[in-house]
Amino acid sequence: MGIFTELFAKPRPLRVSRQSRGMLILNAMDSAELSDIGIKPADFPQIARDMAAKRRF
């Protein structure tokens, strides 16, 4: 079953992969780091989309 999933699955867009990496980076930061740079957890999705669009990592 696993081989059929790999054969017929659509590849994920690169932007989605970058966005998920951006979310991982933001979630890895502690609250002191986030407050130093002025980011709130509610802003994480927008910041991750911006990071993916700009290809910063």
C-alpha positions in Angstrom: 0.0 0.0 0.0 2.8 2.4 0.8 4.4 2.1 -2.7 1.1 3.0 -4.3 0.8 6.1 -2.1 4.3 7.2 -3.2 3.6 6.6 -6.9 0.3 8.4 -7.1 0.7 11.1 -4.5 1.1 14.7 -5.8 4.3 16.4 -4.8 3.9 19.1 -2.2 4.6 22.6 -3.5 7.9 24.0 -2.4 6.2 27.0 -0.8 4.3 24.7 1.6 7.5 23.0 2.6 9.1 26.3 3.3 6.1 27.6 5.2 6.1 24.5 7.5 9.9 25.0 8.1 9.1 28.6 9.1 6.5 27.5 11.5 9.0 25.1 13.1 11.5 27.8 13.5 9.0 30.2 15.1 7.6 27.5 17.4 11.2 26.6 18.6 11.8 30.1 19.9 11.1 30.7 23.5 8.8 33.5 24.8 11.8 35.7 25.8 13.2 35.7 22.3 9.8 36.4 20.8 9.1 39.3 23.1 12.5 40.8 22.3 11.6 41.0 18.6 7.9 41.8 19.2 6.3 38.7 17.7 3.1 37.3 19.1 2.0 33.7 18.6 -1.1 34.8 16.7 1.3 36.3 14.0 3.1 33.0 13.4 1.2 31.9 10.3 1.6 35.3 8.5 5.3 35.5 9.4 5.8 31.9 8.1 4.1 32.7 4.8 6.2 35.8 4.5 9.4 33.8 5.2 8.4 31.2 2.6 7.6 33.9 0.0 11.0 35.6 0.5 12.9 32.4 0.7 14.9 33.5 3.7 15.9 30.0 4.8 
